Amino acid sequence: MTRSDKVDTAPGETSGASTDTPRHVAIIMDGNGRWAARRGLPRAAGHKAGAEAVRKTLRAAVEAGIDTLTLYAFSSENWRRSDEEVSDLKGLMRYYLEREIDELAREGVKLEFIGDPSAFGPDLWNRLQAAAARTEENDRLRLVVALNYGSRAEVAAAAQRLAEEVKAGTRDPASIDEAALGEAMQSAHLPALDLIIRTSGEQRLSNFLLWQAAYAELLFVDTLWPDFDGAALDDALEVFRGRQRRFGGR
């Protein structure tokens, strides 16, 4: 990653270069399949290598002092993949939970989920809930894993909740503004999003945290996700610190 990876900033960033570590970083982990294909390996091998990259990146995030790290692990559109690949991904989640939960707990990582992980079935969903419960008192870093997540669905669900309050007579329609909609989001409790990183060279958000990304910095890098590591995250944070953020100011 170099400064050439920098994308144009959207209207609305603070004046002057940031000197602080971003509080909330989100990553679109892309490129597992291509990583495997280039090595003549099955896609499952790419996903396994991607899980190793998660471990390295998580450790670096803890060391960097990031408050919240959100990872796009499985989108609501990923169900379109083959049954075999979805099954491999579910198996990898079970494997990762069994192998890593002790270290997450030991390192002070709080595990949370957004989306609808219950769609993966009761066995995996129960394991996910148990892992989250085990780490709920931790406060060194919040790891948010987006599973069966779609940003449009999150916005639509928030709008529906507000509409139900209006119908029940507990909310005045005139009270629905940006703040009200934001507070109705599933991710409302998370810090404001500072930085989104997408690996593999693709330059789109793919239905990930669209509302939250309004004034986030965007960084697109060519590195395939399995090759991403602590050094790559450090480079991304250095790019972030050089960005001009004004949030609508001059």
Secondary structure in CASP SS format (residue, H / E / C, confidence):
PFRMAT SS
TARGET T0000
AUTHOR 0000-0000-0000
METHOD secondary structure of the structure
MODEL  1
M C 1.00
T C 1.00
R H 1.00
S H 1.00
D H 1.00
K E 1.00
V C 1.00
D C 1.00
T C 1.00
A C 1.00
P C 1.00
G C 1.00
E C 1.00
T E 1.00
S E 1.00
G E 1.00
A E 1.00
S C 1.00
T C 1.00
D C 1.00
T C 1.00
P C 1.00
R C 1.00
H E 1.00
V E 1.00
A E 1.00
I E 1.00
I E 1.00
M C 1.00
D C 1.00
G C 1.00
N H 1.00
G H 1.00
R H 1.00
W H 1.00
A H 1.00
A H 1.00
R H 1.00
R C 1.00
G C 1.00
L C 1.00
P C 1.00
R H 1.00
A H 1.00
A H 1.00
G H 1.00
H H 1.00
K H 1.00
A H 1.00
G H 1.00
A H 1.00
E H 1.00
A H 1.00
V H 1.00
R H 1.00
K H 1.00
T H 1.00
L H 1.00
R H 1.00
A H 1.00
A H 1.00
V H 1.00
E H 1.00
A H 1.00
G C 1.00
I C 1.00
D C 1.00
T E 1.00
L E 1.00
T E 1.00
L E 1.00
Y E 1.00
A E 1.00
F E 1.00
S E 1.00
S C 1.00
E C 1.00
N H 1.00
W H 1.00
R H 1.00
R C 1.00
S C 1.00
D H 1.00
E H 1.00
E H 1.00
V H 1.00
S H 1.00
D H 1.00
L H 1.00
K H 1.00
G H 1.00
L H 1.00
M H 1.00
R H 1.00
Y H 1.00
Y H 1.00
L H 1.00
E H 1.00
R H 1.00
E H 1.00
I H 1.00
D H 1.00
E H 1.00
L H 1.00
A H 1.00
R H 1.00
E C 1.00
G C 1.00
V E 1.00
K E 1.00
L E 1.00
E E 1.00
F E 1.00
I E 1.00
G E 1.00
D C 1.00
P H 1.00
S H 1.00
A H 1.00
F H 1.00
G C 1.00
P H 1.00
D H 1.00
L H 1.00
W H 1.00
N H 1.00
R H 1.00
L H 1.00
Q H 1.00
A H 1.00
A H 1.00
A H 1.00
A H 1.00
R H 1.00
T H 1.00
E C 1.00
E C 1.00
N C 1.00
D C 1.00
R C 1.00
L E 1.00
R E 1.00
L E 1.00
V E 1.00
V E 1.00
A E 1.00
L E 1.00
N E 1.00
Y E 1.00
G C 1.00
S H 1.00
R H 1.00
A H 1.00
E H 1.00
V H 1.00
A H 1.00
A H 1.00
A H 1.00
A H 1.00
Q H 1.00
R H 1.00
L H 1.00
A H 1.00
E H 1.00
E H 1.00
V H 1.00
K H 1.00
A C 1.00
G C 1.00
T C 1.00
R C 1.00
D C 1.00
P H 1.00
A H 1.00
S H 1.00
I C 1.00
D C 1.00
E H 1.00
A H 1.00
A H 1.00
L H 1.00
G H 1.00
E H 1.00
A C 1.00
M C 1.00
Q C 1.00
S C 1.00
A C 1.00
H C 1.00
L C 1.00
P C 1.00
A C 1.00
L C 1.00
D C 1.00
L E 1.00
I E 1.00
I E 1.00
R E 1.00
T C 1.00
S C 1.00
G C 1.00
E C 1.00
Q C 1.00
R C 1.00
L C 1.00
S C 1.00
N C 1.00
F C 1.00
L C 1.00
L C 1.00
W C 1.00
Q H 1.00
A H 1.00
A H 1.00
Y H 1.00
A C 1.00
E E 1.00
L E 1.00
L E 1.00
F E 1.00
V C 1.00
D C 1.00
T C 1.00
L C 1.00
W H 1.00
P H 1.00
D H 1.00
F C 1.00
D C 1.00
G H 1.00
A H 1.00
A H 1.00
L H 1.00
D H 1.00
D H 1.00
A H 1.00
L H 1.00
E H 1.00
V H 1.00
F H 1.00
R H 1.00
G C 1.00
R C 1.00
Q E 1.00
R E 1.00
R C 1.00
F C 1.00
G C 1.00
G C 1.00
R C 1.00
END
